[in-house]
Amino acid sequence: MELELRHLRVLCAIADAGSVGRAASDLGYSQPAMSTQLQRIEQHFGHPLFVRNTSGVELTRYGTEVLAQARDVLARAAAIGRRPAPDGTRTRRPLRLAATNSPVLAGMLIRLRSQLPELALTVSSVYPSSEIVELLEHGEVDAAIAADYPGRELRHSATVTHRGIVTEPSFVALPAGHRLRHCPEVTLADLADDAWFLTPDDGAGWPGVFYAACRAAGFTPAAVHEFLGDQQQLQNMIAEGIGVSIVQATLRPIPDVLVKPLVGTPLWCRYVLAWRRESAADEVADTLFGSAAAAYRALIAQSPHFRTWASRTWSVTRP
């Protein structure tokens, strides 16, 4: 088999989705076709790139090396042929981007402006992922970062397509003086008597997935504060002991706030790049995706609590 860019995109999609089935859905393939494609790619390299686990697939060490090189090749391919117009001016291409609460947005925008300086970029903050899909369907935005949850994948018409950027575990933020402050991990059941800060319905499954996880743990939250504000304000209230909150795994805590993983990882969230097929060329979509993935890798590098969890958890499944 001769390796092509589409094969590299398949590898990236599987790694980002954490599942052959989810990657197949993201790219519009059937799962058997995606599995066959992966087998051929691994045969080409002569080594396994992924190992299966209870939740999907994980990269092998060799696979991690190949994936990094694949992303670099795709980014370089996307940059081929970009140059100023003959008179020295740049043609400004409009791109309307919507984004839900996502940790990757700022880093993605920095990289995007560097790699595609000709884009005339406008960004809108839209919390519900269901509303983001509607904006894409109606042509009011060209691309977006949305969120969904395992088993509740983003739904849209054929006008729109999407790729999973990352599926990450959800952690919990506690005040530094919390009774569980010395535990490396905490269970949801141990927090049954705490007050919770929860963001409102996002049209994609939250907070339903949270309440389902609580029911599975044998309790209903004692008190819930609905909160949709900036992370600094949320962390200030947690630091004051007013409540606890499910947070993004890469959140950087302020002093007097602790971020801890949940035992058994009962909650996961997937960040998704979605775009209108007719509004964002493949080159732009690939650069958007590469910028978002690179931004997330940078967040991991700045999150010691996430790296500690990953080294302890993934060492069981990674050779």
N, C-alpha and C positions, 0 to 999 in steps of 0.2 A: 504494500500500500504506500502511495506517495502522500506524505503529510501535507495538508492544506490548511488554510486559515479557518475553514469551517470546522475542522477537527479540533483546533485550539479553542474555538468558541464552545464546542461541546464539553471539553474538559473544564473550562471556566464555569459553564452553566451548572455542571454536576457538583463542582466544588462549592459554588455559591449557594446552591439549593440544598446541599447536604443529602440529596436523594436522587437516584436515577429517574424515578417517576416524576418528581416535581420538576426536574430539569427538562424532561420530555415535554411536560405541559408548558413550561416557559417558552420552549423553542418551537412548539407546535408539532412535535414528533409523537409517535406512539411509544409506549414504554419498551416493547420488544425491539423496535428499531433503534432506540437509544442504547439499549443494552448491547445489541450487536455492534453498534458503532464503537462503543467503549471497548469491547473485546478486541476489535481490529486495531484500535489505537494502542492498547496495551501490548498487543502482539508486535506492533511496529517498534515500540520502545524496548520490548524484551523484558519488562519488569512490571509487576502490578503497581498501579497508580492509586488505587483505592482499596480499602478493606470495608466489609460490611459490618454493621453493628445493629443494635436493636432499633435505632431511630433512623437508619439510612446508611450512608457511607461516610468514611473519613479518609483523608489523604494519607498515604504512606509517606515516609521521609523522602523517598525518591519522587513521589508524586508532588510533594511540596516544592521541590526544586524545579520540576518540569513546569508546574503551574506558574511559578514566578517568571520563568523564561517565556512562557506562552503569553502572559499578560503584556510583557515588554514587547514581544513581536507584534501583538495586535495593536498596541498603542503606536508603535512605529509605522505600521501599515496604515493606520488611520491618518497619520500625519503626512503621508506621501502626497506630493503635488500641491500642498497648500502654499500659496505665495501671494504677494500683493499684486494688484492690477498693474498693467504696463505703465500707467502714469504715476505709480508710487502710492496710490490711495488703496485703501482696503474696502472691499464690498462688505457692508454690514448686513449680516443675515439675522433677522429677528428670531428669538427663541423665548417663548413664554413658558416659564417653569413654575409649577406649584409644588409645595412640599408640606407634608405633615410634620409633627414633632419628630425630628430625626437627628441623631448625633453626627451624621455624615455631611450635612448640608454645607456648613461653612468650609470644611476642607475640600469638598467637591467643587465648590464655586471657585476657590483659589486655583485649583488645578485646571479647571475648565477654562478660566480666563487666560491662563498661561498657554494652554494647548490650542484653543480656538479663539484667538483674540479678535477675530472678525465677527463674532457673534454679538448681536445687540440683545443682551440678556435682561429679562425682567423676571422677578421672583415674587410669588404670592404665597403667603402662609395660609394654608387650608387644613384645618385639623381633621375632619372626617374623611377617611379614605373613600367612603362611598360618594361623597361630594366631589372628590378628585376625579373619580371615574366618570361622573356626569360631565364635568368640565372638559375632560378629554373627548368624550363621546360627542359633545356639542361643538367641538372645535374652539373652545374658549381658551385652552392652553395646549401647548405642543408636547410637553413632557412633564413628568412628575415623579416625586418620591412619595410612595404610599406605604402602608403597613398592612399585613395580614397575619394569620395564625395557622399553624399546622391543622389540616382538616377543614380550614375555612379560607381556602385560597381565593385571591382576588378574581372577581368575575367581571367580564366585559364583552363587548361585541368584537367581531373580527376587524373593526376599524382601529382597535387599540391592541397593542401587544405589550408584554412585560417580561422582565427578567429579575429573578431574585438576586439582590445584592448580598445579603447575609441573613442567616437564621441564627439569632443569638438567644441565649438563656436570659430570662428576666431575673434580676436580683432584688434585694430588699434594702431600703435605707432606714437606719435606726439612729436614734440619738446616742451620742457617745456614752451616756450614763445608763443605757438600757440594761436590763437584767441579763440579756443574752450577749453582752458585748464581748465576752471572752470565747464564745463559740465560733469556730472557723466557718461553720455552716449552721443555718437555723431551719427548722421545719415550719410550714405554714401553721400547723396545729399549735405550736408554741406561741404563736402570735394571735391566738383566738380572742384574747381579751383586750388586745390593743385597738386603738382607734386608727382608721386607715384614711389616707388621702388617695382618692381615685379620680382619674380623668374621666370625663363623661363618655357617652356612647360614641364610638368612632365609625359606626356603620359597617365595620369589618369583623366584629366579634368581641370587641372590648366594651364593657367590662364583663361580658358574659363568661369569657374563658377564666377570668379571675374567680367569679362566684362558683363556677363549676369545680375549679381546683379546691376551693374552700370546702365545698360539699364533700368532695372526695376525701378531704382531710378530716371530715367529721364535725364541721362547725359552720356557723354563719357569723360574719364579722359583727362585733359588738357595736361599733359605731363607724360611720362612713362620712367623710367630708368630701364633697365633690369639688374638685379643684382643677382649673385650667388657667395656669399662669406661667410665669417664667421659672426656670429651675432654681434660680437664686432665692426667690421668695419661698418656694417649696422647701428648699433645704434649710432656710432660716427657721421655718416652723417646725421642721423635724428636729433641728438642733435644740429648740426650746422644749421638746418633749411633748408636743401637741398630738403627734401621731407618727405612724410609719407609712412607708409607701413602696409599692413596686416601682423599680426604676430600671433604666437601661444599664446593661452590664458594664458599659464603658464610662458611666458617669463618674466625674471627678468630684469627690466629696469635699465640702468645705470643712474647716475645723469644727469639731463637736458633732460630726455626722459620720457614721460608719456605713459602708456598703458591703453586704454579705450575700453569698450564694444561698439558694434554697436547696435543702436536702432532696435528692431525687429529681431536681430540675422540673417541677411540675408546670412551669409556664415558659413558653417560647414566643418570640416575636420575629417575623420576617420583614425586612425592609426591601422594597420592590421599586425598581425603575420601570415606569410605564410610559409609553409614548404613542402618539398617533402615527400610523404607518406613513401617511401622506405628508406629515408635517416635519418629521425628523428623519433625515437620511441615515443610512446605515453607519456612515462615518461619524455623524454626530451622536447617534445612539451608542456606538462603541466607545466613543470618548467620554460620554456621560457616565457610562457604566464603569469604565476603567478609572475615572476620577473618583467616583463614589467608593469603589472597592479599595483604592489606594488610601482614601481618607479614613476608611474604617480600620485599615491596617495600622495607620498612624495613631488612631485612638487606642487600639489595643496596646501599642508600645507605651502609651502614657497611663495605662490602667493596671497597676500592680495587683490589685485584687482579682481582676479578670485573668491575668497571666497565671497567678497562683492557682486559681480554680482550674484553668485549662490544663496546666501541667499535671495536676493531680487527677483530673477526670479523664483527659484524653490519653494519658499514658497507659490506661487499661486497654484501649482499643488500637493504639498506634504502635506498629512494630519499631 
